[in-house]
Amino acid sequence: MARYLDVCLNRIDFADPSNFDQLDALFPAMQSSPRYQAASLEEDRGSLAWGAAIAARAYLQMYRHSGNERYLRRFIGNAEQFLLGRDTEVDSTDYRGITAPAWRSGQPYTTNICAIEIDDCPARLEIRSKNAVSVEIRQHDDSFDLIFLDQSKSIMAEFSDLVLEENAERFVGRVLAERGWRQPLPAARMTGMVHNGALPPEGTFILQEQFYVSAVETGQICTALLEFCVLVHDQVELFKFQKYATRFQAAAADALRFHEPDIRPSRNGACFIIAANAPYDFESTDAPLNHGLSIARCYIQLAKLTNNTIYRNIAESLLRHFYADLEIVTTDGGEAYVWPYFTRAGINYAGYGVDDHVSEWRKFRKSNKRCEDASHAVVAIEAAVEGFKAGLVFDDIDMKRFSETFNSLMCTSDEVGATLTNFIDGSAGTGKYASVAGRWAVLAPWSHELLERASDIMNANQPAPEHATVLLSMATLATARSL
């Protein structure tokens, strides 16, 4: 922690790649940092995907910048942990009892669940929530209250005068669905026949953690593995690392194959669907756009490594699905792109009703037309850049529009100086995702101004080394400057 405080006092120049090792060394000093010492320490928490894989990619960027092979060896150390952490290696299963050649997640990414037997009825009430860890039930004469509690037993949400009859106005599943997208994302369903007037028993019930193998997280990890493989493939002097590349490529292909059944044709290409009954926010519906794009990056890399047209076709379909959601916005600097978090052609963007029979858990859901945020948007930008390099979907005009999104819509100033707006259309406040600014420098070949702005934002905000995206931001800046 002392080293971290020293940096805070002295400030770090994120535009100077010689500071990268110093920044990297700070992560173990941050107690809350997902620093990924071993796969077993990060099991079930998604930290491999959102932390270790991003740190590993930073090492690859620093190799591209410096040519120093010690960064490749750092990468290999992380990647070996990825392979050791697969569910097949640690004998873990998902919510269905399936062991995947990939990496499951639990809280805070999945929903917790409990099943409550109804007295004198062949029925039970099943309740779930993304963030609550327990529910308290209080009975009245002909109804009940449901209180969702967090880890500290603080009340997250409270619902009164509920009943179990599905055709009633105060049916528990209907009332919870009315909360829409607000925390703690509660949902409920009844199984079996319930007698009129029956009530669940009073008491406090634990919501059990569920596990799910998420495509976006598989994509995060496999992107890192395959970026290394492409480096070894492209640079003859790295042939000595081929034994690692061969293993990493095979592991990535196995993990991606696990998700292929959930890639479905869409109006404009292909999208990713969250399976029915999955313990995930969007079960039975289309996943956020960034999920499919995380996978798309991997298929682009696999296509390059194998010349397999099937991989290329999957990547192109996922990219075309995203391309259809791009909206051109006129700015002072030209034209920019904005896009939503969910595809406009999907169920989540429009919402659905009871008659649509979408989900057993949520009979209806309000629409969610929010814009993409600055952090998840980087997954889309990286996929688009990889698509451009592979001659898929995107051209120079598209890349310039993405650059203009950053320069004219997202870059702004607040009390600390240069910063980013939270959403890509310039809305939702500022500063939350400033640490990701450097990763947008993958667009530097189309805008030198963007490179300078990204550096200014990193330096003005001095993001603490609490998340590996800070490392990848700095490394991406270094690579962009060396091009």
PAPA-320498 format. One line per 4 residues: for each residue x, y, z of C-alpha. Coordinates in pm, 1 decimal. Layout:
BEGIN
X:Y:Z  ...
***
This chain:
BEGIN
0.0:0.0:0.0  290.5:234.6:72.3  410.1:200.2:-286.2  63.6:288.0:-409.1
55.8:598.8:-189.6  395.8:702.2:-323.9  258.8:692.4:-676.4  -49.5:886.5:-574.0
172.5:1158.3:-431.5  413.1:1165.4:-724.5  159.4:1101.2:-1000.5  229.6:863.0:-1281.1
268.3:952.9:-1646.9  49.3:702.1:-1827.7  188.0:817.7:-2161.5  537.5:700.8:-2059.1
569.7:323.5:-2110.5  872.4:310.3:-1880.9  624.1:343.1:-1594.2  437.4:24.9:-1686.2
636.9:-211.3:-1464.3  593.8:21.8:-1168.8  218.8:28.6:-1222.8  205.0:-349.4:-1265.5
391.7:-399.5:-938.0  129.9:-200.8:-746.9  -154.1:-447.0:-793.8  -56.0:-687.9:-511.9
-56.8:-389.9:-272.5  -426.5:-326.4:-335.7  -623.1:-560.2:-109.7  -937.2:-534.3:-322.0
-749.3:-576.4:-645.6  -829.1:-879.9:-863.8  -456.8:-948.0:-903.2  -498.9:-1313.3:-996.4
-214.7:-1483.0:-808.3  -359.4:-1826.6:-882.6  -663.8:-1958.2:-1056.9  -790.2:-2123.7:-737.6
-804.7:-1787.8:-560.0  -1032.7:-1643.3:-826.5  -1261.0:-1942.9:-874.6  -1625.9:-1860.7:-942.6
-1587.4:-1483.4:-936.7  -1524.2:-1388.6:-1297.1  -1194.6:-1226.2:-1201.6  -1001.9:-1434.7:-1450.1
-1206.6:-1283.1:-1730.3  -1239.4:-925.4:-1608.5  -900.8:-910.1:-1440.5  -631.6:-1165.2:-1519.0
-710.0:-1189.4:-1890.3  -695.5:-812.1:-1925.1  -364.4:-797.2:-1737.0  -228.9:-1072.6:-1960.5
-327.6:-878.4:-2271.2  -139.8:-579.0:-2131.6  178.4:-788.8:-2128.5  124.4:-874.3:-2494.2
82.5:-506.7:-2578.2  404.1:-426.0:-2395.3  582.8:-693.8:-2596.2  450.5:-536.0:-2916.1
581.7:-200.5:-2796.4  919.3:-309.7:-2665.3  1000.9:-646.8:-2821.2  1110.0:-759.7:-2475.5
1031.7:-1129.1:-2433.9  1003.2:-1105.5:-2056.4  652.3:-975.1:-2114.5  569.0:-1289.1:-2308.1
693.8:-1497.0:-2016.2  473.6:-1299.0:-1779.3  184.6:-1368.6:-2012.4  257.9:-1740.8:-2020.4
255.3:-1754.0:-1640.2  -95.4:-1606.2:-1635.9  -218.3:-1816.7:-1925.4  -105.6:-2139.5:-1761.4
-321.4:-2042.9:-1464.6  -616.2:-1990.8:-1698.1  -586.2:-2346.9:-1822.8  -550.8:-2484.2:-1469.7
-865.0:-2292.6:-1368.3  -1097.1:-2449.3:-1626.4  -1397.2:-2628.4:-1480.8  -1270.1:-2954.3:-1628.4
-947.9:-2913.8:-1430.5  -1098.6:-2815.7:-1094.5  -1402.9:-3046.9:-1124.9  -1660.3:-2766.9:-1111.1
-2005.4:-2771.3:-1266.2  -2250.9:-2508.7:-1380.8  -2613.3:-2471.8:-1269.4  -2707.9:-2775.8:-1483.0
-2435.3:-2998.3:-1343.1  -2230.7:-2973.7:-1663.6  -1852.5:-2947.7:-1647.7  -1727.0:-2723.0:-1927.0
-1377.9:-2678.6:-2073.9  -1424.0:-2314.3:-1973.7  -1462.7:-2098.3:-1662.6  -1780.3:-2071.0:-1458.6
-1882.8:-1761.1:-1264.0  -2092.5:-1709.1:-955.9  -2166.6:-1393.2:-766.1  -2181.7:-1105.2:-839.7
-2249.3:-1205.1:-1200.5  -2520.1:-1467.2:-1152.5  -2853.7:-1485.6:-974.3  -2900.0:-1660.5:-639.5
-3200.8:-1887.1:-589.9  -3409.4:-2058.9:-323.6  -3706.6:-2296.7:-341.3  -3971.2:-2276.5:-67.9
-4217.7:-2561.2:-20.9  -4580.3:-2452.8:29.3  -4755.0:-2621.7:323.5  -5035.1:-2864.3:232.8
-4980.3:-2804.5:-142.5  -4791.6:-2997.2:-411.5  -4627.8:-2667.1:-501.6  -4329.4:-2452.9:-427.9
-4230.4:-2090.8:-466.3  -3894.7:-2031.9:-633.7  -3730.9:-1693.4:-581.6  -3414.7:-1549.8:-724.7
-3214.1:-1228.7:-723.1  -2882.9:-1114.5:-862.8  -2761.2:-929.6:-553.6  -2967.8:-1035.7:-252.4
-2838.7:-1324.6:-39.7  -3154.1:-1399.4:158.8  -3527.1:-1328.9:167.2  -3754.5:-1285.5:466.0
-4120.5:-1386.6:444.5  -4383.0:-1238.4:674.6  -4735.7:-1379.5:669.8  -5064.9:-1190.1:695.3
-5413.8:-1339.6:703.8  -5444.0:-1374.4:326.8  -5115.1:-1239.0:187.3  -4744.5:-1217.9:263.2
-4454.6:-973.3:247.5  -4121.8:-1048.6:83.7  -3806.4:-866.3:193.1  -3475.5:-902.4:6.9
-3161.6:-867.7:220.1  -2796.4:-819.6:130.3  -2489.1:-971.9:294.3  -2507.9:-725.4:584.6
-2879.0:-804.5:629.6  -2975.5:-458.4:510.5  -3302.8:-435.2:321.5  -3255.1:-405.4:-55.1
-3621.9:-421.0:-155.4  -3954.7:-493.3:12.3  -4281.7:-612.5:-143.7  -4610.2:-620.9:46.6
-4946.6:-798.3:20.0  -4832.1:-1069.8:-219.2  -5020.8:-1387.0:-310.9  -4934.7:-1713.0:-485.9
-5223.7:-1735.7:-735.8  -5082.0:-1660.8:-1079.6  -5395.2:-1491.4:-1214.0  -5413.7:-1247.3:-921.1
-5307.6:-883.7:-947.9  -5067.6:-919.0:-653.7  -4916.5:-1247.1:-772.7  -4559.6:-1250.6:-644.5
-4407.3:-1314.5:-987.6  -4601.6:-1026.8:-1143.5  -4512.3:-777.8:-868.6  -4142.3:-862.8:-877.5
-4139.7:-831.3:-1257.4  -4277.7:-478.3:-1225.9  -3946.5:-374.0:-1071.5  -3798.0:-411.5:-1417.7
-3420.9:-361.6:-1435.3  -3378.4:-218.2:-1085.2  -3174.6:-392.8:-817.5  -3184.7:-647.5:-669.0
-3332.2:-782.3:-994.8  -3582.3:-1006.9:-814.5  -3787.7:-1272.9:-990.7  -4019.4:-1555.1:-884.1
-4216.6:-1844.7:-1026.8  -4453.7:-2111.4:-899.5  -4419.8:-2481.0:-975.8  -4701.4:-2728.0:-908.3
-5063.4:-2668.0:-805.1  -5129.5:-2411.8:-533.1  -5454.5:-2402.7:-334.7  -5643.0:-2072.8:-316.6
-5531.9:-1876.7:-13.8  -5218.1:-2083.4:43.4  -4916.8:-1892.5:174.3  -4545.0:-1964.3:196.5
-4408.5:-2028.3:547.2  -4266.2:-1743.3:749.8  -3893.8:-1717.6:804.6  -3565.9:-1618.5:646.8
-3450.1:-1821.8:349.2  -3099.1:-1828.1:203.1  -3062.1:-1763.3:-168.8  -2809.5:-2018.2:-290.3
-2535.9:-1912.2:-529.7  -2570.5:-2042.7:-885.1  -2296.9:-2087.9:-1144.9  -2297.8:-2008.7:-1513.6
-2039.9:-2015.7:-1793.1  -2074.1:-1676.3:-1956.7  -1985.0:-1624.9:-2321.9  -1856.8:-1273.2:-2262.2
-1615.2:-1403.1:-1999.1  -1503.8:-1695.5:-2214.1  -1441.3:-1439.8:-2487.5  -1232.6:-1223.0:-2256.4
-1005.4:-1510.7:-2157.7  -982.3:-1667.8:-2502.0  -903.6:-1330.5:-2661.5  -590.7:-1317.5:-2447.1
-492.4:-1676.2:-2530.1  -546.5:-1629.2:-2902.5  -369.8:-1291.7:-2921.8  -60.0:-1472.8:-2798.1
-110.9:-1746.3:-3058.1  -138.7:-1488.5:-3337.0  181.7:-1320.3:-3221.5  368.4:-1651.6:-3233.6
210.0:-1730.2:-3570.5  314.0:-1396.8:-3722.1  668.8:-1365.3:-3587.9  908.5:-1639.8:-3689.9
1148.5:-1546.7:-3409.3  883.8:-1656.0:-3157.7  876.0:-2016.5:-3280.9  1030.7:-2125.4:-2949.2
696.6:-2042.9:-2787.2  500.0:-2259.8:-3030.7  440.4:-2538.0:-2778.1  251.0:-2290.3:-2560.6
61.6:-2146.0:-2855.2  -51.0:-2492.0:-2964.6  -194.7:-2568.3:-2620.7  -353.6:-2226.2:-2576.9
-518.4:-2240.9:-2919.2  -665.1:-2584.7:-2853.6  -796.0:-2473.4:-2513.4  -955.6:-2161.5:-2661.0
-1121.7:-2357.6:-2941.8  -1266.1:-2605.7:-2690.9  -1402.1:-2328.0:-2470.6  -1561.0:-2141.6:-2761.4
-1719.4:-2459.6:-2896.5  -1908.7:-2492.9:-2567.5  -2097.8:-2170.3:-2650.6  -2178.7:-2236.2:-3015.2
-2530.3:-2375.6:-2947.5  -2628.2:-2032.4:-2810.9  -2519.7:-1841.8:-3123.0  -2842.6:-1794.5:-3316.8
-2926.2:-1642.0:-3656.7  -3062.4:-1288.4:-3636.8  -3219.5:-1054.4:-3887.6  -2879.8:-915.9:-3985.0
-2631.3:-1186.1:-3890.0  -2600.7:-1379.9:-3565.0  -2644.3:-1294.2:-3199.9  -2586.6:-1460.8:-2867.8
-2881.3:-1588.8:-2662.7  -2881.0:-1658.4:-2289.2  -3035.5:-2002.5:-2237.5  -3375.6:-2044.7:-2076.7
-3360.3:-2088.2:-1698.5  -2993.6:-1981.5:-1683.8  -2909.3:-1803.8:-1355.6  -2838.9:-1480.9:-1539.6
-3009.8:-1143.5:-1576.9  -3111.4:-1200.9:-1937.0  -3215.5:-1567.1:-1938.3  -3429.6:-1671.1:-2234.9
-3341.5:-1350.1:-2422.8  -3070.7:-1183.5:-2628.5  -2748.1:-1106.9:-2446.7  -2599.4:-755.5:-2449.7
-2419.4:-677.4:-2774.3  -2079.7:-689.1:-2605.7  -2126.6:-1062.0:-2528.9  -2138.6:-1160.6:-2894.0
-1858.4:-919.2:-2979.5  -1633.3:-1066.1:-2712.1  -1676.3:-1402.5:-2885.0  -1639.7:-1245.1:-3231.9
-1285.9:-1126.1:-3151.6  -1190.5:-1486.5:-3081.5  -1335.6:-1627.7:-3401.3  -1150.3:-1366.2:-3605.7
-825.2:-1481.6:-3446.7  -907.1:-1851.5:-3488.4  -988.1:-1791.5:-3854.3  -647.4:-1632.6:-3905.6
-468.3:-1916.6:-3727.9  -651.8:-2199.9:-3904.5  -786.1:-2056.7:-4233.4  -1113.8:-2219.1:-4132.3
-1401.6:-2047.1:-4313.9  -1648.0:-2163.5:-4049.7  -1472.5:-1950.9:-3789.7  -1461.6:-1657.4:-4029.6
-1831.3:-1690.2:-4109.5  -1927.3:-1695.1:-3741.1  -1717.1:-1385.3:-3677.3  -1865.7:-1203.6:-3975.4
-2222.5:-1287.5:-3869.5  -2164.7:-1156.9:-3516.6  -2005.2:-838.4:-3650.9  -2289.1:-778.0:-3897.7
-2542.9:-812.1:-3619.1  -2359.5:-533.0:-3433.3  -2314.5:-321.9:-3747.2  -2691.9:-308.8:-3794.6
-2725.2:-134.0:-3457.2  -2482.0:147.7:-3537.7  -2645.7:488.8:-3566.1  -2469.6:782.7:-3731.5
-2464.1:1104.5:-3530.4  -2346.8:1432.7:-3685.0  -2084.3:1615.1:-3477.4  -1874.0:1928.9:-3519.2
-1589.8:1701.2:-3630.9  -1789.1:1494.6:-3878.8  -1985.2:1175.7:-3817.5  -1979.3:947.0:-3513.5
-2135.9:613.9:-3422.3  -2355.8:540.3:-3123.0  -2518.0:209.4:-3038.4  -2733.9:57.1:-2763.0
-2643.2:-191.9:-2492.1  -2898.2:-437.9:-2632.8  -2967.8:-484.5:-3001.9  -3265.3:-282.7:-3121.3
-3394.7:-595.6:-3293.4  -3398.9:-794.6:-2970.3  -3639.6:-871.3:-2689.2  -3465.1:-673.5:-2415.0
-3457.0:-347.3:-2608.3  -3829.3:-360.3:-2686.3  -3948.1:-539.5:-2372.5  -4203.6:-820.1:-2377.2
-4543.3:-906.1:-2239.6  -4725.4:-1200.5:-2087.2  -4858.8:-1316.6:-2422.0  -4505.1:-1342.5:-2563.1
-4425.0:-1638.2:-2333.3  -4056.1:-1547.3:-2318.4  -3952.8:-1656.7:-1969.5  -4083.1:-1875.1:-1689.6
-3925.3:-1636.2:-1441.0  -4038.0:-1302.4:-1582.8  -4376.5:-1313.5:-1756.0  -4314.3:-959.6:-1880.9
-4029.3:-711.5:-1879.8  -4000.1:-341.8:-1944.8  -3789.1:-224.4:-2234.6  -3424.8:-135.3:-2181.3
-3312.1:119.7:-2440.9  -3003.1:241.3:-2261.2  -2696.6:338.7:-2459.6  -2371.1:145.5:-2437.7
-2128.0:255.5:-2167.5  -1769.4:362.9:-2226.1  -1623.9:49.4:-2069.3  -1821.9:-228.5:-2239.0
-1795.6:-30.3:-2562.1  -1423.6:-111.0:-2574.2  -1512.9:-475.4:-2643.2  -1707.7:-355.7:-2948.4
-1427.6:-126.3:-3061.5  -1166.6:-401.5:-3033.5  -1390.9:-639.5:-3228.5  -1446.3:-377.8:-3498.2
-1072.0:-309.1:-3529.2  -1001.2:-682.5:-3556.3  -1277.2:-710.3:-3814.8  -1123.4:-426.6:-4015.3
-781.0:-593.8:-4009.2  -936.5:-919.7:-4130.2  -1134.9:-749.0:-4406.2  -1465.1:-819.9:-4234.8
-1760.2:-576.7:-4230.8  -1576.5:-257.0:-4127.0  -1382.7:-9.6:-4341.8  -1185.2:311.0:-4291.8
-1498.7:524.4:-4277.0  -1633.1:311.7:-3992.4  -1307.5:340.0:-3800.0  -1308.8:717.4:-3835.4
-1667.0:730.8:-3708.5  -1571.7:525.6:-3401.5  -1282.6:765.9:-3342.5  -1521.8:1057.0:-3367.2
-1743.2:892.4:-3104.7  -1454.2:917.0:-2862.1  -1328.6:1260.1:-2966.1  -1653.3:1453.2:-3000.7
-1913.0:1269.1:-2793.2  -1722.5:1116.7:-2502.4  -1429.1:1345.0:-2424.4  -1513.1:1625.6:-2186.1
-1385.5:1802.0:-1874.1  -1482.8:1805.3:-1508.5  -1320.8:1916.7:-1183.6  -1010.8:1699.9:-1242.0
-970.7:1807.5:-1604.1  -1006.0:1586.1:-1911.1  -1233.8:1285.6:-1862.4  -1486.7:1056.9:-2031.8
-1862.3:1061.8:-2026.7  -2005.6:741.6:-1887.0  -2209.5:655.1:-2196.4  -2080.7:672.9:-2551.7
-2342.3:927.8:-2658.8  -2206.7:1180.9:-2407.8  -2470.7:1113.7:-2142.3  -2497.0:964.8:-1790.3
-2235.3:1178.2:-1616.6  -1857.6:1159.4:-1628.1  -1553.7:989.7:-1479.9  -1683.0:642.3:-1392.6
-1490.8:477.2:-1674.6  -1195.4:712.8:-1713.7  -955.4:422.7:-1650.2  -1058.2:262.5:-1980.8
-967.4:565.8:-2191.6  -627.0:431.7:-2294.3  -780.7:118.7:-2444.9  -962.4:334.7:-2699.6
-616.2:407.8:-2843.1  -658.8:100.8:-3066.1  -826.0:363.8:-3286.6  -513.3:582.3:-3293.3
-428.2:487.4:-3655.7  -740.0:680.9:-3756.7  -697.0:974.7:-3519.6  -378.8:1112.9:-3363.0
-602.9:1348.8:-3167.5  -765.4:1048.4:-3000.9  -427.8:921.7:-2880.3  -347.9:1254.9:-2716.8
-692.5:1286.1:-2562.8  -676.6:933.0:-2419.4  -335.0:1006.3:-2265.9  -461.9:1332.6:-2117.8
-761.5:1158.7:-1960.6  -546.9:887.7:-1801.0  -304.0:1145.2:-1663.0  -573.0:1381.7:-1539.1
-768.3:1110.0:-1356.9  -474.0:906.4:-1224.6  -684.1:587.6:-1198.0  -579.9:367.5:-908.2
-452.6:17.3:-990.9  -771.7:-149.4:-872.6  -859.3:-307.6:-1204.1  -641.7:-451.7:-1477.6
-800.0:-227.3:-1740.2  -562.5:41.4:-1607.1  -269.2:-178.4:-1710.7  -414.6:-249.7:-2053.1
-494.4:118.3:-2103.2  -133.8:212.3:-2035.9  3.6:-67.8:-2253.4  -232.5:19.0:-2539.5
-114.9:379.3:-2527.5  245.0:259.8:-2545.4  176.5:37.7:-2846.8  -19.3:310.5:-3023.4
267.6:556.4:-2984.0  518.8:310.2:-3125.2  320.6:247.7:-3446.0
***
